[in-house]
Amino acid sequence: MSLANSAVPLTTGFISEFFIISSIFNMNPFIALLTTSSIILVPIFMLNLLHRISYGQWSRYMPIITSDITIKEFHFFVPLVFFTLFYGILPMYLLDDFL
C-alpha cells in the first residue's frame, strides 16, 4: 500500500498524480517541474519508512510479533489491494462521470 502511495504505475496513486501534474503543466510548466520532484522524493521517504519499520532496531516498547498476519487482517487487506490495483489498471470505471 505504501508503494501505491508512492504512485507506482498500475496503482491508483499513479493515475491521480499523472492527472495532477499534467493539469499543472498546462497552466505553468515551471511549477510542474517543481511538483515532479515528488516523483523522486516520495518513494525515497516511503522506502526509508518501510526499512525502519521492517528492519529497525529492537525496542522494548515494541511488542514481539509471533505471527505474520491474522485472518481478520487478511480479510481487511484483500479488498484494499484489489481496489487499488483494479482502479489503477482500469481507471475508466472510476472516472467515467468526471471526463
N, C-alpha and C positions, 0 to 999 in steps of 0.2 A: 504494500500500500504506500510505503514511503517512496518507492520508485514511481508510482503513479503521481504522487505529489511533485516529483521532480520532472514531470512532463516527458516521460519516456514514450516514444511512439507506440501506438496501439492502445493507449490508455486515455481516459477522459481528460486528464491534465494536459496532454499534448494538444488535443483539439481546442480547448479553451485558450491555451497560451498562443497557439497559432492564430486564432481569430483576433485576439487582443493585439498582438504585435503587428499583424497585417493591417489592422484598422489604424493603429498609431502611425505606421509607416506612411499611410495615405495622407495623414494630417501634417506630420513633422518627422522627416527622416532622421534628424539628429536625435530626437527623443527616442525614436525606435531603436537606434543603435545603442543608446544607454540602457533601454529595457532588455535588450538581448543579452546583457551581462547576467541576467537572471538564469539564462540557459546554462551558464557555466557555474555560477555561484551556488545556486540551489542544490544541484547534485553533490557539490563538494560538502556543503553543510549537512545534507542528509546522509551521505556515506560516512561522514565523521560521527554523526549521531548514532547510526547503526553500529559502527565499530565500537563506540564507547559503551553502548547498551549490551552488545553481544560479547565483547572481549575485554571489557573494562576490568579494573582491579576489584578484587573481592572486598565487600563492605559488610561489617557485622549488622548493619541496618537492613540489608537486603536479604529476604528470605531465601532459603535454599530451595531450588527448583528440582523436584524429583521426577516430574513427567513433562513432556513437551507441550501437549495441548489436551484439554479435556474435550469431551463430546459436545458440551454446551458451547464452548469457544469455537469449535469446528463448525457447528450449525450456524453460528452468528457470522463467521468469517466467509463462508462459501458464497452467500448472496452478495456480499460486498465485492469480492473478487470477480464474481460473474458479471455484475452490472458495470464495474469499472472496465473490464475488458470488452463487454458487449457494446457499450456506448462509445468506447474508443475505436473499435473496429467498424461499427455501423452507426455513426452519429446522426444519420438522417432520421432515425426514429425519434430522436430527442429534439432535433432542430427543425422538423417539418413545419411547425407552427410559426417559427421565427423567420424563416428565409423565404 
